[in-house]
Amino acid sequence: MRAATAMRGKDVVLDGVSMVFGDFTAVHPTDLEIKAGEFFSILGPSGCGKTTILRMISGFLEPTTGRVLIGGDDMAGIGPNRRPTALIFQNLALFPLMPVWENVAFGLEARGVGKKQRRERAMELIDMVALRGQEEKLPGDLSGGQRQRVAIARALAVEPAVLLLDEPLSALDLKLRKEMQIELKRLQHETGITFIFVTHDQEEALTMSDRIAVMNNGRILQVGSPREIYDHPSERFVANFIGDTNLMEAEIISVSNGTARLRLPSGTETDADMPEGLDDAKKVTVVVRPEHARLAADAGEATLSGTLENIVYFGTDTHYHVRLDAGELFTIRAQNLRGRDETHESGSRIGIHLGDRAVQVLKD
Amino acid sequence: MTASDATARSGTSADAEAAGSYRSLVEDAQRREIRNKRLLATPALVVLFFAASGPLLIVLLYSFLAPDPYGGVEWEFSTQGWFKVFFQVDIFDDTVSLADAHLSILWRSVQLSFLTTLLTFVFGFPTAYFIATRPVKYRELWLFLITIPFWTNLLIRTFAIMEVIRAEGLINQALIALDIIEEPIQMLYTDFAILIGMAYVYLPLMVLPLYASMEKLDFRLVEAAYDLYATRFQALRRVIVPLVKPGIIAGSILVFIPSLGAYVTPRVLGGGKKMMLGNLIELQFGQGRNWPLGAALSITLLIIVMVALIAYVRNTTKSDVRHG
């Protein structure tokens, strides 16, 4: 980022915020703290309320209950045109009749900045998003990726403290999306602006975010770093929504220091991580990520055992589907390394080793 | 395989012959298709000729003939009709002067039509915006309400307006009852009455095209403008108006043109004292018994409309060039 565009992010706090439309509760009372300068993602399926949260932060919706605070200031009654936020719309909402530079300069024009100055500033931003030479074109004459960049430059032009992004990459093809992910991450790092990124793409959330909130049915289920969310999902929905899972029923024998001693359906015992706020439950569901388990030729010594039903080769790795003795299907993902051709026969008896801390207890 | 492929590969004359006949078959089919398409346009062309172009040519012809004192025309060439559009000859000393009466009616027609267009726009724009921002299921109801006045005969609607604004009418009686005025205000038989009447009659013609272009408007653009610190007025001026411009142009044309030639409304609400072009033309074909003058006035009206249209469209598309 050029020196001229140094900006500063602000923190965003949702204090008991909820949104009710008629008899439909889009967002249940929610508390959330987003730190200044953080890349924060809200991840969830469509209709889970994530866009509603974004629109409450940007000021297009007034929450039914609770308060939105930006940089410590209560935003009640303050419209979108007076909040230190800028929203990048899902469809980008570029002004179709204005050339690129006028689009970028629109926020400055609205604030009464003179034409010469706002043209200069727009050109700086156009440089920043690598669109020099396109400034006189209309949005309709640009490619999807270029339009994306215009939308980003237009939002940054008003020097927001918080940038809100409503699934802006969903219309791009995979390759372009990866490029823009890196680009966004770079811009966030350089500007220091708080980014709040709404997406239903779990991979996007995992790769870009400092922290993620996983939402479903109007509730935030878990907030944490990508690693926490992936390795230690607290609920079944979170586990299923992000990555692949093996779910099993288990029985808690004892708990100490957040670690539980469990008895699996096969009768064997293992240690597992307990989520906070879950005590003394006897019957629980546990999750094991497919890559946290590995096959063992000797079924007798392993934690779990079953029959190898199916082998699927994916290039970088291979998936093994094992029918456990208890009846469930268990998937194992093994990376394919050169010179380590493990040969397992479909239909053979096989054991499964679970790695250290591979088993995670779920709240539900 | 195309015909030229066939020719290129053919070594023998038989092949070339086959290719030639293939080509002529294709051409035949194309000719037939064009003929069929022309055939489909025939009904419209026939109607256009007999109902529009034909009569117009007759009017043009009449404007260059001499008037028959008992109505109709005498078949001899004369430019008197056109002369009298712009000039008048004094009965006593034969001096020629500008036809003030005609020109002032002409000017008033243009003025009133312009004001009618403006008035319908001022009232129609918020109305169309309101309808376009309702939930989809209610929009049809609102549009339906807008079109209800069309169900009633124009004359009856005009008399209704008369009832409202005449000296013993609704407005005056209400104002007197409220002690705001003592004597009724003379509204009927004024330019104001004509303006109100025309604006009322033509309002739907402004609202409908405006609505049609606003319905296509992506209101997220308005939100985007608002999010980028624009005020409501800035969002309106920079985002909404440029995007609904086609609707504004269509609505203005649809209101301005019939206003210019309006007959019933100025006749009833102007009371024959305040004439517009339509009334003047009618007068020449009726009591005036000067068909050539009436015809020349009609052509004049047509020319005004065309000039106004060209100027308007030129003007409004010019400002778009800057954007594109």
Interface residues (C-beta under 8 A of the other chain):
Chain A: S58 G59 F60 G79 P80 N81 R82 T85 A86 L87 F89 N91 A93 L94 F95 P96 L97 M98 P99 F106 G107 E109 A110 R111 L138 R154 A155 A157 V158
Chain B: D218 R220 L221 E223 A224 A225 Y226 D227 L228 Y229 A230 T231 Q234 R238 V239 P242 L243 D320 H323 G324
